[in-house]
Amino acid sequence: MRATVTALARRVGEVDPRIVDTLLAVALTGITLVWAVKDQTGTWLRPDTVAILLTCAANLPVAVRRHAPMTALLLCVAASLWHHSLGYQPNVNNFSVLLTLYTVTVRRSLAAGVAGVLAATSVWWWSSLAASKDMAALNLAQSVLIVLTAWTLGLGTRRLADRNRRLADLSERLGYEQEARARRAVTEERVRIARELHDIVAHHMSVISVQAGLARYVFASDPGTARTALATVADTSHEALEEMRRLLAVLRVDRRPGIDGVYDPTPGLPQLGQLVERVRAAGVEVALDVSGKARRLNPGVELCAYRVVQESLTNVIKHALPAHASVRLRYDCEELIITVTDDGAVPQGDEGGGLGLIGMRERVRLYGGEMRAGPLPGGGFEVTVTLPLSAPQERGDQ
């Protein structure tokens, strides 16, 4: 039953308002005419042609109340006053005035609504005075109450319409802001992927370049070393391709997890040993030292720490060979301190402002950390990063 009523109300709401107002005006006119003809009480004049025409003029303007509310109100008021002034039945032709007053209050300014109240009150006062001389005061009070009730209902509807309009504007604005945030999120994700690709390509290609050069140099004189170097090139290139596939898969729409290892976990601190071995194979002696109570960190923080070490060692391969490097990780209660130091020569004019270091600073800042990088007084280069830690958890694989 409720669903039927709801469906019926929805269909009625879809009808053209002009048709509704026209039907309302015709119905109101017909009811008023029948009432005037049937009501034989009172001493006023019986309805004739003039009364019928004035009744039509006082009710039919309701059909245009939405299109021209003030005009409809004035026409209804003028026809009603004319009808009452000729001595016809005074208690008819008054409800159209209330309906058009309501519409003026809803659709026009407050000043227009006040003017409409005065015009409608004049009709109802005249009707009250002409209806009964003995109860004039009570009729006048009743007239004022009826008119103010119609005006109050119009004001309430007006406020509701204004509130709905503001809510619609806010909803539209919120939709735009959500779209903007979504676009920013997409852009930030693309920047993150680009940074990841930079780290992967820079590190692995540096290792491949060194090993390929070594293989070419000793190809004839030391075939065993050349084969080892080429094996390192093959393994490193395979790992680079796997990591690039994993990152680029994020951009695919039809992702299917579990296919070809694309969705393997991103690298973290447990993979530092493999990273150090690759760098050693590239010709850099690397010492790894972990102090403090190791714990499982937020995956993003772990990836950040891994990339910091990776980028720092890549810079050693690209800029400081031959060199020795050391990687120190210290777990404190509330922070992880990463220090990567090498004793190689610092390129002339390099003060720690390269693109790789800039990317590291942005990544560290994203996780609320701090980074310092620069040449050491006695030679070499040092990168120190401090990352805040979440609540400690035991790492079972340490």
RAZI-V529607 format. One line per field, one symbol per residue. phi: phi as a letter, one per 20 degrees, with the letter a starting at -180 (. if undefined). psi: psi as a letter, one per 20 degrees, with the letter a starting at -180 (. if undefined). burial: + if it has 24 or more other C-alpha atoms within 12 Angstrom, else -. A space follows every 10 residues. Layout:
phi=???
psi=???
burial=???
This chain:
phi=.fffffffff fffefggfff ffffffffff fffffffffd endfffgcff fffffffecf ggfdfffcff ffffffffff fffffenege edmdffffff fgffffddff ffffffffff fffffgffff fbffdfffff ffffffffff ffffffffff ffffffffff ffffffffff ffffffffff ffffffffff ffffffffff fffffffdge ebgfffffff ffffffffff ffffffffff efeefcgnel mfdffffbff efffffffff feodfcddcd cnefbfdggf ffffffffff ffffffffcc ffbdccdcdc eefcbdddcc ccdffeggne dndfffffff ffffffdmec bcbrfegeon bccccddfde gfcfdfee
psi=ghhggghghg hhhiqphhgg hghgggghgg ggggghghoj rrjrqqpagg ggghgghihh ihhkhhgmgg ggghgggghg ggghhijrpi jrkhhhgggh gggghgiarh ghgghhgggh hhghgggghh gohhkggghg ghggggghgg gggggghggg ggghgghggh ggghgghghg hgggggghhh ggghgghggg ggghhggggg hgggghhjgh hmhghggggh hhgggghghg hghhhgghhh iqhlpnqjpk jhkqqqqahh jhghgghghh hijppppppp qaoqrprphg gggggghggg hghghgghij qqrqqppppo oahjqppppo qrjrppqpjo kkjrhghghg gggghhjkaq ppprqqhjqa qppppppqqa pqqpoij.
burial=---------- ---------- +--+++-++- -++--+---- ---+-++--- ++-+++++++ ++++++--++ ++++++++++ ++++--++++ ++++++++++ ++++++++-- -+++-+++++ ++++++++++ +-------++ --++-+++-+ ++-++--+-- ---------- ---------- ---------- -++-++++++ ++++++++++ ++-++----- --------++ -++--++-++ -++++++-+- ---------- -----+++++ -+--++-+++ ++++++++-+ ---++++--+ ++++++++++ ++++++++++ +-++++++++ +---++++++ ++++++---- -+---++-++ ++++--+-++ +++++----+ +++++++++- --------
